[in-house]
Amino acid sequence: MDATRITISTPEDQDALLALYPRAFPDEDLTGLVAALLTHPDVLSLTAWTGLSIAGHVALTRCAVTGHDARVALLGPLCVAPGAQRQGLGRALIEEAARQLEAEAVSAILVLGDPEYYTRRGFDQISPIEPPYALKRDWREAWRMRTLSAEAPQRGTLQVPAPWDAAELWN
């Protein structure tokens, strides 16, 4: 396998990234959300490359929490090309994102995703921060947090920008 590198996504990556998501998630239509996130100023978007090909992507949206000055980020979506899965690319994207966000004084990363996968990537607690919309009861375990600093909020409600401010994304 060619060496992997992770870069900040550029507008030139957009078409390839939008084509990647249906291949990795054939049962979900994430292209509208991803397109909105790619152009949003509060989003850190990272692209993983294997050789000259895009092999993965992650978006992290900088958010606020009610009653706190601490900054947090919402991870999602995370995508790895089917042929590049199970090779550590998702983990590498998450770790690079955490490094960059920590340098910006972001105190925690939140995610709504597979608890088994994300627990192994440092999201070791169910988030004490409430999501912006009520979750299905069986999704509560999937609402996780990775603390980046001692300033991470332990209560409040996540305040999300427009791309995430839709109930259907949460339930």
N, C-alpha and C positions, 0 to 999 in steps of 0.2 A: 504494500500500500504506500502511496506517495505521502510525503510529509504533510501534516495538517497545520494550517495556520488559521488564526481567528482575527478578523478585522471588523472595524465598525462598518456597518452596511452603508452603501452609497446608493444614490438614485439609479445608477446603472445596474445594480443588483436586483432591482424590484421585480422585473419580469421573471427572472429565474427563481426568485424566492416565491412569488405567487404560483409558479408552476410546480414548485417542490411540495407545497402543502397537500394538494389533492393526491399526490403519489404516496405520501406518508400517512395521510388520514383520509382514505377513500370514502369513509362513511360520514365524514363531517365536512361542512362547507365553511372553512375559516378564511377564505380569500378576502371577503369584505372587511373583516376585522383586521387581518394582517395588512391590507392596503391602507387602512386608516392609521394603524400604528406606525407604519413605515414613514409616514409624513408628519407625525405628531411631534411637537417640540419637546414633550416630556418623556419621550421614549428613548431608551438606550437599545439599539438594534445591533446585534452582532451576527456576522456571517462566518461560518466555518467552511474552509476550502480544503479540498484534497486535490493536490495538483492544481489544475486550472478549472476544476469543477466545484460548484457550490454543493456542499454535502450536508449542511445543517444551518439552523438559524434559531435565535432566541430573541424575544422582545421583552424588555422590562420597563414598565411604566412607573415613573416617579409619582407618588401619591402623598396625600396628607392623611392624618388621623384626627378625628374630632377631639378637641381638648388637649392636643399635644403640639409642640413645636418640632418634634423629631420627624425626620423624613424617612419614608419607607418606599419600597418598590414592589410592584405586582409583577411576578414572573408569568409570562404566557403570551403567546404560545411558544413552545419549544418543539422543534422539528428536526429530525435527522432522516436523510434519504434512506429508503429501504435497504439498499446495498451497503450502507455505511453504519447500520445499527449494530449495537452490541460490541462496539470497538472503543468506547470511552469518549465519543464525540459529544454526547449530551452532557456528560460530566464536565468535560473541558469547557464547553460553552457556559455552563452554570458557574464554574470556578472563575473564569475570566470576568464574567458579569459581576460576581461578588467582589472581586478585586477592584474593579473599576468603581462600583457603587460605594464600597467602603472608603475609597479615596475621595469620594464626593461627600462623605459624612452621612450617607444613608445608613440608618440604624438597623433595618431589618428588611428581609425579602419575604413576601407572602406568595403563596401559590394555592390554586385549587387544582389538584391533580392526584394521580395514583399515589396513595400513601406509602406503599411498599417502595416504589421507585424514589420518591422524594425524601423519604426518611434516610435512605442510604446516601443522599446528597446533602445532608446537614439540616434538613427541615424536620427537626426532631421533636417538635411540639405541635399540638393542635393550636392554631392561632387564637390568642386571647382577644384579638382585634376582630370586631364583627365585620362581616362582608357588607357591601353596600345594599344588598338585597338578601332576603331570607333564602337559605339553602334548603334543598330537600334534606330530610332527616338523615338519609343514608349517605349524603355527601359531607356531613359534618367532619368526619374523620379525614376527608381529603383536603380540608381547609387548614393549611400548615404554615409554619413560620420558621425562618432561619434567622437567628439573631446575629447581627454584625457588630453591635456595640452595646454597652451597658445602658445607653439611652433609649433602647428599643421600647416603644410603648407596650404596656401590659393591659390596656383597656382602650375603649373608644371604638369608633366606626370608621372604616376605610372610606375616604373620599376619592373618587375616581374621576378622571377627565372623560370627555365625551365618548371616545371609542368604547369604553367599558361601562358607560352609564345606560345599560339596557338590561332589564330584568331577565330576558330570555338567555343571556350569557351566564347567568348565575343559578338558574333553576330549570 
